[in-house]
């Protein structure tokens, strides 16, 4: 499990304020993740690289925020609905949902690493030289890129290695 000690799955999107710390670029992360993100940003800055959260929305997300994002990207469907080719169907809140055409995937509310304050979407992480700096250095600060399809999405795992680096 990659959750910090004392954190439970039920806390996703419901972290108390004392477990959150603001980071540059706006937004909040879990306190340990925030400290390491700040260290990483400072180390990058010494090498002329800017590491910031893309927007406040790209850090910790409350459960209500996760629901709003989900409902903007998915439409409720009948269990027997034939999916569009290439679409994704998920179950949430006892209902079935299909990802809307042309929208980016969003995690089912209560399952996102953003809801634990452990994930941050980094501005310009898919561009050189930021991309190269993160590839070489993020792990030193306990961060890993979580998804191949989201080169900006980094998750704090501390010294744990449960989230493998994507290929």
N, C-alpha and C positions, 0 to 999 in steps of 0.2 A: 504494500500500500504506500502511495506517495504522499499521503496527508501528514501534516505535522502532528506531533504527539499532542493528544488532547482534542484534536479536531475530528468531528464525526461527519459522515455523509449528509446527515440532516442539517448541518450548519451551512450547506452550500447556499449562498445568497442571503444568509442570515447572520453574518459575522458581527459580533459586537464592535463598536467603534474602537475600543481599547486594543483590538487585535489588528487594526488597520493603521497605516502610515502613508502620508501623501508623498508622491514622487514628482520629479521634474517632468513637465509635460502635462501635468494635471492627473488627477485620479489617485487612487489608493491601491496599495497592495498589502497583503499580510505582512506584519512587522518584520519578520526575518527576511522575507523576499524583498521588501522595500529596502532594507539596509544593504543587502547584497546588490540590488539593482543600482542603488546610489553609488556603491563602491565601483561597480562595473562602469557606470556612466563617467565617473571621475577618471578611471584608468583610461577609458577610451578618449576622453577629452585631452588627456596629456599627450595622446598620439594624434590629435587633430580630428578625432571622429566624434560625431554627435550621436549619443544614444538617449532617446527620449521616448516616452509613450506617445503613440500617435494622437490620441485624444483622451479625455477623461473617461469616455465610454470604453476605451480599450484596456482598462485595468479591471479592478474589482467590479462585479455586477451584482446588484441586489437581485433577489428572486423575482421581484416585480419587473425589473429591467429585463431579465432573461425572458420572462413571459412576453413582454412587449416585442422584443426582437423575434422570438419564435413565431408569434402570431402575425408579424409582418412578412415572414418568409414562408410560412406553411399555411395550407388551406385544409380545413377539415373535410374528410372524405368518408364514404361508406366503406365498411370492411370488404365489400365485394367489388369496389371500384377498380377497374383496370388502370394500372399506372401508365402515365406517359412514358415512352421509351427514355431510359436514362434518368428517370426521376427516382426519388427516394421516398419511402413510406416509413413513418415512425408511429409509435403508439405513445400517447401522452394523455393523462387525465382521463383514462378510460375510453379514449377516442382514437381514431386513426387520422393521420395527417399526411399530406403529400407536399413536398418541397415545390414552391411556385417556380415556374419556368423563369430562367434568367436571374435567379437569386442565389446568393452564397448560402451554404449550409450554416445552420445554427444548431447548437446542442439543445437537446431537450432540457427545459428548465429544471434546475437542480442537479445537473450532471456536468456542467462546464467547469473547467479549471479556473475560469474567470470568477466563478461564484465562490471560490475559496480564497480569492485574492492572490493566487499563485501564478496566474498567467498575465502577460503583458504583450500587447501588439506594439512592436517597435517601429517607429517612423523610419522609412527608407531602408528597412532591413533587407529588402530584396534588391538593393542597388549597391554597386561597388562605391566606395571601399568599405561601407558599413557592413555589408554582407560578409566580406572576407574577414573583417575584424571579429565579428560575432562567431563565425565558424571556428576561428582559431582560439577565441578567448572566453566565450560565454560559459563553457563548462567549468572554468576556474572559479566562477562566481556562483555555481550551482544551477545555472540555467541551461535548458536544452530546447532545441526546436522540436515542437511536438508533432507537427503534421507537415508532410511533404507539400501538400497543396496550399499551405499557409506559411510562407517563408518569413513572415513578420511575427508569428505567434511563438513566443518563448515562454516556457513554464519553469518555475523554480522548483527544483527537486532537492536542493541542498546537496548532501553527500549521498543521497539515495540514487540508485541507478535503475529504477523500475521503468522509466520511460526511455526506451531505446532511441538513439539518434535515428532519424529517418534517413533512408538511402537517397 
